[in-house]
Amino acid sequence: MNMIKDISICFDDILLLPQHSTVSSRHSVDLTMHGYRFPIVASPMDTVCEFEMAKAIVNEGGIGIIHRYMDRSERLYQVETADLASSSKDGIGMALSALECYDTELIDDAIDVGCRWFCIDTANGHGEAAIGAVRHLRAYYPGINIMVGNVATAEGFARLAEAGADAVRVGIGGGATCITRIVSGHGMPTLQSIIDSYEYKINNNIHTLIVADGGIRTSGDIVKAFAAGADLVMLGSMLAGTEEAPGDLIDGFKTLRGMASEEAQMDWKGESSVVEGVSTKIKYKGSVKNIFSQIKGGIGSGCSYSGVDKLSELAENAEYAIVSALSLGESKPHAIHH
């Protein structure tokens, strides 16, 4: 067994350093990244993104990916419904398995009803199945937007970029309902995965987008992800539990579950294989617009502290320090007693 790195860092291991700033207000910061006014992606999870969430986030200026744990006719209906209800036509996406990438009828129908992003949704983006699926889609549909993942290393990012991916989901095992690292012993702290992929991207003049995915719990984590080089940030648990998230509201709670959880697998295919996710309850949060507002404010505040008035300039200008484990406690409110 070869050691590749002495240490890999996660979001809680760093703090961004305040710098001289001429930004007058967090509200004046331009959050646009790659044409998206709100560079946030709703994760293709069956307790996060169906047409109501997709519509809400696309109207905000982001991307919504309809999950794949439903039959093809329902998926197409979800995409079409979200597309018809959206003010922007660039952010509606649909998740696919690697095998479905060879189903030309499904791809054609999805394009016809308004799909703009095809997200190859695989547990292990390092596998040849994912790489081959990207190559196939790019060869037969050169004009579509392809998102794929997940990967944990710069090498994984590079292979998918070379295969023709427009965006790669970076992060393995850090999701709120993911237990891949526990089950398989594999993964990498998501922040380190972003840092490594960004370094490779810049050094090799690659235009594929980095989608930070996993381990992001707060707007501060979102800021750190962008500072590390992410182009887009995918959210699951932060958007779950809202009015627009799929699922019933029962006694003030909604369900959040990983797509590799036993419950999700059983509901989708009537059986479960290796379980790499869990299911839990999450307190009802009200309209997702409230979450969007908090995220925008947090990103704007983060940019102002780093002295940039455009989010697109944050990665180039941000500075960070690795902090001790005790700093996490110091960062939290001290006046709350139970």
TITORBA-751856 format. One line per 4 residues: number of its first residue (from 1); for each residue z negated, x, y of N, C-alpha, C, O. Coordinates in steps of 0.05 Angstrom, whole numbers, m for minus. Each point is the difference from the previous one (the first is absolute). Layout:
<sites>
NUM> Z/X/Y/Z/X/Y/Z/X/Y/Z/X/Y ~ ...
</sites>
This chain:
<sites>
1> 0/17/m24/0/m17/24/0/18/25/m17/17/3 ~ 37/m21/14/3/16/24/m12/m13/25/6/m24/4 ~ m21/38/11/m10/m11/25/21/4/22/8/22/6 ~ m1/m44/7/21/1/20/m12/3/28/12/15/16
5> m34/m28/m10/m13/2/26/m29/5/m3/m13/m8/m19 ~ 2/23/38/m29/5/1/m15/m26/6/m21/m6/m12 ~ 32/m9/31/m13/m25/8/21/m19/12/19/9/13 ~ m23/m35/m19/18/m20/11/m17/m20/15/m22/m7/m9
9> 31/m2/32/m17/m16/18/8/m29/1/23/m7/m3 ~ m43/m10/6/5/m29/3/m7/m8/28/m8/16/17 ~ 11/m42/m11/m4/m9/27/m28/5/12/m3/7/23 ~ m17/m9/m40/m27/4/9/m7/29/5/m21/7/11
13> 38/11/m20/m5/29/2/7/11/28/m7/23/6 ~ 21/m39/10/8/11/26/m7/m20/23/m5/m23/m5 ~ 5/34/29/0/m16/24/21/13/19/3/24/2 ~ 12/m42/11/19/10/20/m15/8/26/m20/m12/7
17> 30/32/6/m14/11/23/11/m13/26/24/0/5 ~ m42/m10/12/8/m10/26/13/22/17/m10/23/0 ~ 31/m30/14/14/20/17/4/m12/28/m4/m24/4 ~ 11/42/15/5/m9/27/21/m22/m1/20/2/m13
21> m26/m24/28/18/m23/m2/5/m12/28/m18/m2/16 ~ 43/m5/m12/8/m15/24/7/m29/m6/10/m14/17 ~ m16/6/m42/6/m28/m8/m21/m18/13/m24/3/m4 ~ 34/m22/20/m18/m17/16/m14/m22/m17/m22/m8/7
25> 36/m1/m28/m11/m22/m16/12/1/m28/23/8/m3 ~ m39/m16/m16/10/m2/m28/23/m20/m2/17/2/m17 ~ m17/m21/36/21/m21/m1/27/10/10/20/m13/m4 ~ m20/36/17/25/11/10/14/18/m20/22/9/6
29> m34/m4/m29/12/18/m19/23/m14/m15/m3/m23/m8 ~ 25/37/5/23/m10/m14/m4/5/m30/0/23/m9 ~ m3/m44/m6/m5/3/m29/25/0/m17/m2/1/m24 ~ 25/m1/36/25/m1/m14/5/25/m17/m3/23/10
33> 10/m27/m35/8/22/m18/25/m9/m15/0/m20/m14 ~ 21/36/18/25/m5/m15/10/m29/3/10/m12/m18 ~ m13/2/42/10/m26/7/m19/m23/m6/6/m23/7 ~ m29/29/m19/m19/m21/m6/m23/0/21/m13/20/3
37> 10/m43/11/m20/m2/21/m28/2/m11/m19/7/14 ~ 16/m14/m39/m26/0/m14/4/13/m27/6/m14/m20 ~ m8/41/18/9/14/m24/m19/m2/m23/m9/20/m12 ~ 2/m45/5/m18/m7/m22/16/m15/m21/16/m18/7
41> m21/24/m32/13/m13/m23/m20/m15/m16/m21/11/m8 ~ 26/m37/3/m17/m16/m18/6/7/m29/23/m2/m8 ~ m43/10/m7/4/9/m27/10/m22/m19/m8/m23/3 ~ 25/30/m22/11/m20/m19/m20/m6/m22/4/7/m23
45> m26/m20/31/m21/m8/m18/m2/m30/0/5/m13/20 ~ m11/1/m43/0/m29/m2/m23/m14/14/m1/m25/1 ~ m18/41/9/m21/m11/17/2/9/29/m19/m2/16 ~ 42/13/m9/5/10/27/25/m11/12/m1/m12/22
49> 24/15/m35/25/m6/14/19/m19/m15/13/8/m19 ~ m13/m33/29/21/m19/m6/12/m8/27/m4/14/19 ~ 19/m36/m18/16/m5/24/m17/m4/25/10/7/22 ~ m34/m18/m24/m16/m4/24/m8/26/13/1/4/24
53> m10/15/m41/m7/27/10/24/14/11/m1/13/21 ~ 23/m14/m37/25/14/8/9/m11/27/8/16/18 ~ m8/m42/m14/8/m12/25/m18/10/23/10/7/22 ~ m36/m7/m26/m19/8/21/4/29/8/0/6/24
57> 3/12/m43/2/28/7/27/8/11/2/17/17 ~ 19/m31/m27/27/6/11/2/m10/29/12/13/17 ~ m24/m36/m11/0/m10/27/m16/18/19/5/0/24 ~ m23/15/m36/m16/19/16/16/26/5/m6/16/18
61> 27/m12/m34/16/24/2/m3/20/m23/8/23/2 ~ m20/m33/m24/m4/17/m24/18/m8/m23/21/m12/4 ~ m30/20/m28/15/m5/m25/m17/m14/m20/m23/7/m4 ~ 33/m28/m9/m14/m14/m21/16/1/m26/23/m7/m1
65> m36/17/m20/13/3/m26/m11/m21/m19/m23/0/m8 ~ 41/m19/1/m8/m21/m20/m4/13/m27/17/15/m10 ~ m40/m21/m2/m7/13/m26/19/m10/m22/14/m20/3 ~ m15/34/m26/19/m6/m21/m12/m15/m24/14/m5/m20
69> m39/m3/22/m13/m15/m22/6/m30/2/m18/m16/0 ~ 44/10/0/9/m28/m1/29/1/m10/13/21/1 ~ m3/m44/m10/27/0/m11/20/4/23/m6/m4/23 ~ 31/10/m30/20/8/19/6/m23/20/4/6/24
73> m3/m30/m33/7/m22/18/m22/m4/21/6/m6/23 ~ m31/9/m31/m22/m3/18/0/23/20/m6/m4/24 ~ 11/28/m33/2/23/18/21/m4/21/m4/6/23 ~ 27/m15/m32/22/m4/19/m7/m22/20/7/2/24
77> m20/m23/m33/m9/m21/18/m20/11/20/2/m7/24 ~ m20/24/m33/m20/12/18/13/17/22/m7/m2/23 ~ 27/18/m31/14/17/19/15/m17/20/m1/5/24 ~ 16/m25/m34/15/m17/18/m17/m16/19/6/m2/24
81> m29/m8/m34/m18/m15/18/m12/18/22/m1/m8/23 ~ m7/32/m31/m10/19/20/21/8/20/m5/2/24 ~ 29/2/m34/22/8/18/7/m22/20/3/6/24 ~ m2/m31/m33/7/m22/18/m22/m5/21/6/m10/22
85> m31/17/m28/m22/m5/18/m6/24/18/m19/m1/15 ~ 34/23/m18/m6/24/15/18/4/24/24/m6/m1 ~ m36/17/22/15/6/24/16/25/m3/21/4/13 ~ m30/14/m30/14/26/m5/12/m2/m28/m12/m11/m18
89> 35/23/14/13/m1/m26/1/27/m14/15/4/m19 ~ m32/14/29/1/28/m11/m23/6/m18/m1/22/m12 ~ m18/m40/9/m25/7/m13/m6/m14/m26/m21/5/m11 ~ 39/m22/1/m6/m15/m24/8/18/m24/23/9/m2
93> m41/m6/m17/5/16/m23/m8/m14/m26/m14/m20/1 ~ 24/31/m23/m6/m12/m27/m5/23/m19/15/20/m1 ~ m36/m23/m15/m6/21/m20/16/m5/m25/6/m22/m8 ~ 1/45/m4/15/0/m25/m13/19/m20/m12/20/8
97> 14/m26/m34/m6/20/m20/23/20/m1/22/m6/10 ~ m26/29/m22/21/19/m3/24/m12/m16/23/5/7 ~ m29/m20/m27/21/m12/m17/16/m20/16/24/m3/m4 ~ m37/m12/22/14/m20/16/20/12/19/18/m15/11
101> m20/40/m6/19/13/19/29/1/m12/19/4/15 ~ m17/m9/m41/26/m1/m13/11/m29/m2/22/m4/m11 ~ m37/m15/22/8/m28/m1/16/m7/25/m12/m8/20 ~ 38/12/m20/16/m4/24/0/m28/10/2/m5/24
105> m5/m14/m42/m1/m28/9/m25/m5/17/2/m14/21 ~ m24/24/m30/m25/m3/15/2/14/27/m8/m12/21 ~ 18/36/m20/3/15/25/19/m15/19/m6/m3/24 ~ 29/m6/m34/19/m15/17/m13/m25/11/3/m6/24
109> m17/m9/m41/m12/m25/9/m22/6/21/m2/m15/20 ~ m13/36/m23/m21/7/19/12/7/27/m10/m8/21 ~ 32/23/m21/13/7/25/10/m25/14/m2/m3/24 ~ 13/m16/m40/10/m25/11/m21/m16/14/6/m14/20
113> m31/14/m30/m21/m17/12/m16/15/20/m20/m11/11 ~ 27/36/m4/m12/13/23/m18/24/m6/m13/10/18 ~ 14/1/m43/m17/23/m6/12/24/14/24/6/m2 ~ m42/9/16/9/24/15/m11/26/m13/10/22/5
117> m32/m25/m20/m12/23/m13/m3/m6/m30/m10/m22/m7 ~ 18/40/m10/m5/m2/m28/m21/21/m8/5/24/3 ~ m28/m33/m12/m22/17/m6/m2/4/m30/m9/m19/m14 ~ 16/42/3/m3/6/m28/m29/5/m5/m11/21/8
121> m2/m40/m21/m29/0/m2/m9/10/m27/m2/m15/m19 ~ m4/41/18/m7/13/m25/m27/14/3/m7/9/21 ~ m8/m8/m43/m26/13/1/3/30/4/m17/13/13 ~ 38/m2/m25/3/29/1/28/7/10/19/1/m15
125> m17/4/41/26/7/12/9/28/m7/23/7/7 ~ m39/8/m21/9/26/m9/17/m2/m25/14/20/m8 ~ m13/m43/m5/15/m4/m25/30/m2/5/9/m8/21 ~ 6/16/m42/29/0/2/10/m29/3/22/m4/10
129> m37/m16/m20/9/m28/2/3/m7/30/19/m13/7 ~ m39/20/9/1/m6/28/22/16/14/15/m12/17 ~ m12/37/m23/20/17/12/28/m10/m7/18/m2/18 ~ m14/m5/m43/26/m11/m9/7/m26/13/23/m6/7
133> m44/m11/m3/4/m26/13/9/3/29/18/m15/9 ~ m30/34/5/9/6/27/29/9/1/16/m10/16 ~ m9/29/m33/27/10/m1/20/m22/m5/21/m2/13 ~ m28/m16/m32/18/m22/m7/4/m19/24/23/m7/7
137> m45/m1/5/2/m18/23/16/12/23/16/m13/12 ~ m21/39/m7/14/13/22/29/2/m5/17/m2/18 ~ m9/7/m43/28/2/m7/15/m26/2/23/m1/9 ~ m36/m21/m18/13/m26/0/m3/m16/25/15/m18/6
141> m37/24/9/m5/m15/25/m7/20/22/m23/3/8 ~ 43/12/1/m5/22/20/m13/m9/26/m12/16/14 ~ 15/m42/m7/m9/m9/26/m28/m12/0/m10/m6/22 ~ m3/2/m45/m26/m13/0/m23/20/6/4/24/m2
145> m27/m35/9/m24/16/4/m16/1/m25/m8/m21/m11 ~ 2/45/1/m14/3/m25/m27/13/5/m2/22/12 ~ m19/m35/m20/m28/11/0/m8/3/m29/6/m16/m17 ~ m21/38/12/m8/5/m28/m27/14/0/m7/14/19
149> m7/m16/m41/m25/15/m3/m16/m12/m23/7/m20/m12 ~ m29/33/7/m14/18/18/1/29/m11/3/5/m24 ~ m6/14/42/m2/29/m7/m25/12/13/m10/m11/20 ~ 2/33/m31/m24/13/11/5/28/11/m17/12/14
153> 41/m1/m19/6/28/8/25/2/16/17/m18/0 ~ m14/40/14/24/5/15/24/2/m18/22/m8/7 ~ m26/19/m31/22/2/m19/10/m27/m9/24/m5/m2 ~ m42/m14/m2/7/m27/m7/15/m14/23/20/m13/m4
157> m30/17/28/14/m10/24/28/11/2/19/m15/5 ~ m16/41/m10/26/13/3/20/m10/m20/23/m5/7 ~ m31/0/m32/18/m10/m20/11/m27/7/24/m6/m3 ~ m42/m11/12/9/m28/7/17/0/26/19/m15/2
161> m25/33/16/16/2/24/28/10/m7/20/m10/10 ~ m19/30/m27/26/11/m9/16/m21/m15/25/0/1 ~ m38/m17/m16/13/m21/m15/13/m21/18/18/m15/m8 ~ m28/13/33/12/m19/19/m19/m21/11/10/m19/12
165> m36/23/m15/m19/m19/10/m1/1/31/0/22/11 ~ m2/m45/2/m4/m1/29/m29/3/7/m7/10/22 ~ m11/m18/m40/m28/2/5/m15/4/m27/8/m12/m20 ~ m29/28/20/m15/6/m24/m29/m7/5/m12/9/20
169> 0/m24/m38/m28/m7/2/m16/24/m11/3/9/m23 ~ m20/2/40/m15/24/m6/m30/m6/m3/m12/m10/18 ~ 2/16/m42/m28/m6/m6/m3/m12/m28/12/m20/m6 ~ m28/33/m11/m5/m10/m27/m30/m1/m4/m14/20/2
173> 4/m44/m10/m27/m3/m9/m21/m6/22/m23/m1/m6 ~ 32/m2/31/m19/m4/21/m4/m28/9/m17/m6/17 ~ 32/m13/m28/m1/m28/8/m27/m13/m6/m15/9/m17 ~ 9/m30/32/m26/m12/m1/m6/m12/m28/m23/m2/m9
177> 44/m6/m6/m3/m12/m26/13/17/m22/5/m10/m22 ~ 0/36/28/13/18/m19/m20/18/m14/m18/11/13 ~ 21/m8/m39/m17/18/m16/17/20/m15/m9/11/m20 ~ 33/m5/30/18/19/m14/m13/27/m3/2/13/m21
181> m16/m3/41/m13/26/m1/m21/1/m21/m5/20/m14 ~ m10/m43/11/m21/m1/m20/12/m2/m28/m10/13/m18 ~ 30/m29/14/12/m5/m26/16/25/m9/m2/8/m24 ~ 18/3/42/19/21/m8/m9/28/7/11/19/m11
185> m30/m16/29/m8/26/9/20/13/20/m3/23/6 ~ 23/m39/3/20/11/17/0/m13/28/m9/m23/3 ~ 18/38/17/2/m10/27/m3/22/20/0/24/m7 ~ m3/m32/32/m4/19/22/m11/m16/23/9/m22/4
189> m29/33/11/m9/m15/24/25/m7/17/16/17/6 ~ m15/m43/2/24/m9/14/7/16/25/23/5/5 ~ m43/2/10/5/15/25/14/26/m6/19/8/13 ~ m28/6/m34/12/25/m8/29/m4/m9/18/16/6
193> m13/m38/m20/27/m6/m9/19/m4/24/23/9/m1 ~ m33/m22/22/16/m4/24/5/27/14/23/6/7 ~ m44/10/m4/3/26/13/21/17/m14/17/12/13 ~ m19/m10/m39/18/16/m16/29/m10/2/19/16/4
197> m16/m42/m6/27/m12/1/12/4/28/24/5/3 ~ m40/m8/18/10/3/27/8/29/5/21/5/13 ~ m36/14/m23/7/28/4/26/6/m14/17/14/11 ~ m13/m24/m35/26/4/m14/23/m13/16/21/11/3
201> m26/m36/6/20/m15/15/9/15/25/24/2/5 ~ m43/8/10/7/14/25/14/27/m6/20/7/13 ~ m30/7/m32/12/27/m7/28/m2/m11/15/19/2 ~ m9/m42/m14/26/m3/m13/18/m20/14/21/m8/m10
205> m29/m1/34/16/m18/17/9/m25/m16/23/m8/0 ~ m43/m5/m13/5/m24/m16/m6/m24/18/m20/0/15 ~ 36/m21/m17/m3/m24/16/m13/m23/m14/m6/m21/11 ~ 0/24/m37/m13/m21/m15/m28/m5/12/m14/18/7
209> 7/m44/m5/m25/m7/12/m23/3/m20/2/m6/m23 ~ m25/14/34/m25/1/m16/m16/m25/5/m6/m7/23 ~ 1/m8/m44/m16/m24/2/m28/6/m12/m3/3/m24 ~ m17/m1/41/m27/5/m9/m11/m24/m15/1/m22/11
213> m10/26/m35/m8/m23/m17/m23/6/m17/2/15/m20 ~ m26/m25/27/m24/3/m16/m22/14/14/4/20/13 ~ m28/m31/m16/m24/13/11/m5/m6/29/m18/11/13 ~ 34/m29/m1/m2/m6/28/m17/m26/4/8/m21/m9
217> m31/25/22/m19/m22/2/m4/m10/29/m10/m22/4 ~ 17/39/16/m6/m6/28/23/8/17/19/13/m9 ~ m20/m22/34/21/8/19/m1/30/5/20/13/6 ~ m44/m1/m9/m3/29/3/15/15/m22/12/20/5
221> m13/m31/m29/15/12/m22/30/m2/5/15/18/m6 ~ m6/m40/18/28/m4/7/9/21/20/21/13/m3 ~ m38/m8/23/6/20/20/2/28/m13/18/15/6 ~ m37/m9/m24/1/26/m14/25/2/m17/12/22/m1
225> m3/m43/m11/24/0/m16/25/7/17/16/17/m8 ~ m14/m30/31/22/6/18/m2/28/11/20/14/2 ~ m44/m5/4/m4/27/10/8/21/m21/9/22/7 ~ m12/m29/m33/6/18/m22/30/1/m5/10/18/m15
229> 5/m37/26/29/0/m3/13/m24/m12/24/m1/m5 ~ m40/m20/1/11/m25/m11/19/m13/21/m5/1/24 ~ 26/m13/m34/19/m15/17/m7/m30/0/4/m14/20 ~ m15/5/m42/m8/m28/m4/m26/1/m16/m5/19/m14
233> m12/m40/18/m25/m2/m15/0/m26/m15/3/m21/12 ~ m6/22/m38/m1/m24/m17/m29/m8/m4/m18/16/m6 ~ 12/m42/10/m27/m10/m3/m2/m22/m21/18/m17/m2 ~ m40/17/m13/m5/m21/m19/m26/m13/6/0/m23/10
237> m23/36/m15/m26/m12/3/m6/m9/29/m14/m19/4 ~ 25/34/15/m5/m7/28/12/m27/8/m9/m13/18 ~ 31/6/m32/13/m26/5/m8/m22/m18/4/m24/5 ~ m17/31/m28/m9/m19/m19/m23/m17/11/m14/8/19
241> 10/m31/m30/m21/m18/9/6/m15/25/m17/m15/10 ~ 41/18/1/7/m15/24/13/m26/m7/6/m6/m24 ~ m2/m10/44/12/m27/m4/28/3/m13/8/m16/m16 ~ 7/36/25/28/3/m9/2/14/m27/22/m1/m12
245> m43/13/2/1/13/m27/1/m22/m21/m13/m20/2 ~ 28/25/m24/1/m20/m22/m27/m4/m13/m17/18/1 ~ 14/m41/m13/m24/m6/m15/m17/m21/13/2/m5/24 ~ m19/m8/m40/m17/m22/9/m25/11/13/m10/21/m7
249> 1/m36/27/m26/6/14/m22/m15/m15/0/m25/0 ~ m18/39/m13/m21/m12/m15/m27/10/9/m6/24/m2 ~ m10/m42/13/m28/7/9/0/23/20/m17/17/m1 ~ 38/m17/18/1/21/21/12/26/m9/m2/20/15
253> 14/m19/m39/11/25/m10/28/m4/m11/7/m22/m9 ~ 10/43/10/25/0/m13/1/25/m18/m16/18/2 ~ 35/m19/m21/2/22/m20/17/23/11/20/m4/13 ~ m29/28/m20/16/24/4/1/14/m27/m21/6/m12
257> 45/0/2/1/14/m26/24/19/0/20/m4/12 ~ m24/26/m27/21/19/m3/21/m11/m19/m5/m16/m17 ~ 30/25/22/22/m11/m17/m1/11/m28/14/m10/m18 ~ m30/31/13/m3/10/m27/m27/m9/m12/m9/10/m20
261> m4/m30/33/m25/m11/m10/7/m18/m24/22/m9/m4 ~ m42/5/m13/4/m18/m23/7/m28/8/18/m13/m12 ~ m31/3/34/5/m27/9/29/m4/9/13/m19/m7 ~ m3/38/23/28/m2/10/20/2/m22/19/m15/m1
265> m24/34/m18/19/3/m23/0/m25/m17/21/m9/m9 ~ m45/m3/4/m1/m23/m17/14/m24/13/14/m15/m14 ~ m18/11/40/13/m22/14/30/3/0/15/m20/m1 ~ m5/45/3/29/5/2/14/m1/m26/21/m12/m3
269> m32/26/m17/15/3/m26/m16/m9/m24/9/3/m23 ~ m33/m14/27/m16/m10/m22/m13/20/m18/m12/m7/m20 ~ 13/33/28/m13/21/m14/m6/23/19/13/2/21 ~ m31/16/m29/m5/23/17/3/25/m17/m9/1/m23
273> 20/20/35/2/26/m14/m23/17/11/m23/m9/1 ~ 28/33/7/m21/17/12/m8/m11/27/17/m4/17 ~ m43/m1/m14/m10/m11/25/m6/22/20/m17/17/m6 ~ 30/m17/29/m5/20/20/m7/m12/27/3/12/21
277> m13/m37/m22/m8/m14/24/m23/m19/m5/m5/m7/m24 ~ m8/m3/45/m22/m18/m3/5/m25/17/18/0/18 ~ m33/m21/m22/1/m24/15/m27/m5/13/m21/5/m12 ~ 21/m15/37/m25/m4/14/4/m24/19/22/m10/4
281> m44/2/9/0/m20/20/m3/12/27/m15/20/4 ~ 28/m31/16/m1/11/27/m6/m23/19/13/m21/m1 ~ m31/26/20/m8/m21/18/23/m9/18/16/17/9 ~ m13/m43/m5/21/m11/16/m1/11/29/m21/1/12
285> 45/7/m2/1/14/26/14/m16/21/1/9/23 ~ 9/m33/m29/14/m15/20/29/9/3/11/12/m19 ~ 1/m17/41/29/7/4/4/30/0/m16/15/11 ~ 38/m7/m24/6/29/m1/7/10/28/m1/25/4
289> 8/m42/15/5/9/27/m24/15/12/3/18/16 ~ m27/m27/m24/m24/14/10/m1/28/m11/m8/19/15 ~ 16/m15/m40/1/27/m12/21/17/15/m4/23/6 ~ 28/m35/m2/21/14/15/m10/10/27/6/22/8
293> m20/m39/6/m10/7/27/m19/23/m2/1/18/17 ~ m19/m17/m37/m19/22/m3/15/26/m7/m7/21/10 ~ 27/m24/m27/16/24/m7/14/12/24/0/24/5 ~ 13/m42/10/15/10/24/m19/13/19/6/21/11
297> m29/m33/m6/m20/12/18/m10/26/m10/m3/19/16 ~ m2/m17/m42/m9/26/m11/20/22/2/m7/23/7 ~ 33/m30/m13/21/21/2/3/9/29/3/23/6 ~ m2/m43/12/2/6/28/m22/18/10/4/19/15
301> m29/m25/m23/m23/16/7/2/28/m11/m5/19/14 ~ 14/m17/m39/3/26/m13/20/18/15/m4/23/4 ~ 27/m36/3/20/16/15/m11/9/27/5/23/8 ~ m19/m41/5/m11/8/27/m20/23/m2/0/17/17
305> m17/m17/m38/m18/22/m4/14/27/m5/m9/21/7 ~ 33/m23/m21/15/24/m5/19/7/22/15/20/m1 ~ m15/m36/23/16/7/23/29/m6/m2/16/12/14 ~ m8/m31/m31/28/m7/m2/4/m30/7/m17/m16/m8
309> 39/9/21/5/m28/7/21/m12/m18/8/m23/4 ~ 0/38/m24/19/m10/m20/m10/7/m28/m6/24/m5 ~ 4/m43/m13/m9/5/m27/18/21/m14/m10/16/m16 ~ 35/m17/23/19/19/m13/m5/29/7/10/18/m13
313> m28/m13/33/m6/27/8/m27/10/m12/m8/22/4 ~ m6/m40/m18/m27/6/m9/m1/23/m20/m16/18/2 ~ 34/m19/m22/m1/20/m22/4/28/11/m11/20/m9 ~ 28/m18/29/7/26/12/m23/11/17/m3/25/2
317> m13/m42/9/m20/8/20/m29/m1/m10/m18/12/12 ~ 13/m27/m34/m27/m4/m9/m13/25/m10/13/17/m12 ~ m39/m14/16/m16/22/m11/m23/m12/m15/m11/m21/7 ~ 2/34/m29/m22/m11/m15/m19/22/m9/7/24/0
321> m31/m32/m6/m20/18/m11/m9/m11/m27/m4/m24/m2 ~ 0/42/m18/m14/m8/m24/m30/m2/5/m11/19/12 ~ m1/m40/m20/m28/m5/7/m17/m1/m25/10/m3/m23 ~ m36/5/27/m19/0/m23/m3/m29/m10/7/m19/13
325> m18/17/m37/m4/m27/m12/m19/m17/17/2/m24/0 ~ m21/37/13/m20/m14/16/13/m13/25/m12/m18/12 ~ 35/28/m3/12/m11/24/8/m29/m4/2/m15/20 ~ 4/7/m44/8/m28/m5/m22/m19/8/4/m20/12
329> m29/28/m19/m23/m16/8/m4/m1/30/m6/m20/11 ~ 11/43/2/m3/2/29/21/m17/14/m5/m10/22 ~ 28/6/m35/22/m15/12/m5/m30/0/12/m15/14 ~ m31/6/m31/m4/m29/m3/m23/m9/19/m15/16/10
333> 14/m43/m6/m22/m10/18/m27/7/m11/m6/0/m24 ~ m12/8/43/m27/8/m8/m21/m22/4/m22/2/m10 ~ 30/m22/25/m20/m20/9/m2/m24/m19/m15/m19/6 ~ 30/20/m28/0/m23/m18/m21/4/m22/1/20/m14
337> m20/m38/12/m21/2/m20/1/m25/m18/4/m22/10 ~ m9/26/m35/1/m22/m19/m28/m5/m11/m4/m19/m16
</sites>
